[in-house]
Amino acid sequence: MNNRLIIFTLLFLISLPSFAQKHKQGIVNRKFSSYQVGDTVNILGYKETEFSEKTQYLVKSSFQNIHVNTDRIDLIDDDFTFWENQWFQHRARDVQNNGWHSSNRDLLHIDAMEFFEEVKQNNLVFEDEVLYDYLYQLIFKIHPSHLIKDKNRIVHLAIIKSTEPTYFSFDNGMIILTTGAISLAKNESDIVKMLSECLANTVLDHNLVNLNQAIKAENRARTWGTITTLASSAVMAYGNAKNGTYYNFDDALTLGLAASYLTAENMQRIGANYNDEQNRLVKSVAAQYWKEHKDQYSTSDKQVMAILSNAVSYTAWQEFYSKNYEYALLLAEQIENMGMATEDEYLLLSKLYRRLGNDLDTNLQALAYLKDARAMALETMVDLDLEEGMIYLRMEDFKNAKASFLKYRENLIAMQNANATMPKTDLKYINQLLRRFNMYEDNKNVSALD
């Protein structure tokens, strides 16, 4: 995905002409104000009455707009889409009465672009072309047209590397999903509902409404740069076998950075700290959308899992390095049970079995997972040798432990020779381990600390 192209497109779109106020038309069936039976009127929005479940139409009048009970007007058939109807019912009246609040929308657009730039610079944007393509196909199906805003806006998304099961949207149409949220999805319905909730927040202007309230309360602060810039290393775990480079994950991993962008304070900053009423409304809208459109979605659960699997795998690795071993195992086994495990998941499963048990069957299963990983790997995965040595060591099979550790050390040296700038901490660690357990090549004693 070309991130610069996305940003250029967004900046270009902000300069396009704004939308005109949408309205519906109706025929008067009972006289009111200056209108007679049979007159055609323009309806600018809805108003729910305070003490009943009835609604009133906001009707355009020559002198001032007036509210009229809905039973006095018969709506003329219109071609509003599902989302246009949602906007018309919940937002049209406020926009008609109070305007678009364009300056505040511009602030939210700037926030969206700053947020995206910050997470991108900190290597927190999860990239998977198949996953993005699938999600964009769903977005185009859910909301195929421009958003109803003061300026032309289209729906777009970014996926953030985070175990937080979070999803939200900006006023300008940018949807943010985390890998943690994606890993919770079990089928297409779950994904569509997540996207629909995000779209409902955007269509219903919840970010703008919350921002306006924050400004009134003098509680507005915008600076993504105040978040400390750290080196995000979670990608190292997931990319180990793919880039052929070894890292000491436990030393390098910093999972706190992604969470720092998703705090309640920062969500409030962009108006995405939605209140209970807003959450109930968007869930209701998403459920209504699914009820009316579910026949349009037919991707099988297995195909959906195949599309989501990289994000699920990445989340499993993040959870492992956050020491949430049980949940990491649940995610990894979910992929394995679908028959989609690769060398990455088999390595993770081996590590998890070693962390969660120490009986003979558990250790043998961990070794079996390493064998599966080795059979699938297209290039050397040095971590397999270290993991294998650790399992043999705990089983007191010192001969095989020594062979695995020496192979691990040999591969590290080869990698060090190929890349002089590579950190030497891991080579130092294995040298210490071999020395302390009397496992050097020139030492015939392999019984370890007799």
Buried (B, 14 or more C-beta within 10 A) or exposed (E): EEEEEBBEEBEEBBEEEEBEBBBBEBEBEEEBBEBEEEBEBBBBBBBEEEEEEEBBBBBBBEEEBBBBEBEBBEEEEBEBEBBBBBBBBBBBBBBBEEEBBEEBBBBBBEBBBBBBBBBBEBBBBBEBEEBBEBBBEBBEEBBEEBBBBBBBBBBBBBBBBBBBBBBBBBBBBBBBBBBBBBBBBEBBBBBBBBBBBBBBBBBBBBBBBBBBEBEEEEEBEBEBEEBEEBEBBBBBBBBBBEEBBBBEBEEBBEBEBBEBBBEEEBBBBBBBBBEEEBBEBBBEBBEBBBEEBEEEBEBEBEEBBBBBBBBBBBBBBBBBBBEBBEBBBBBBBBBBEBEBBBBBBBBBBBBBBBBEEEEEEBBEBBBBBBEBBBEBBEEBBBBBBBBBBBBBBEBEBBEBBBBBBBBBBBBBEEBBEEEEEBBEEBBEBBBEBBEEBBBBEEEEEBEBEE
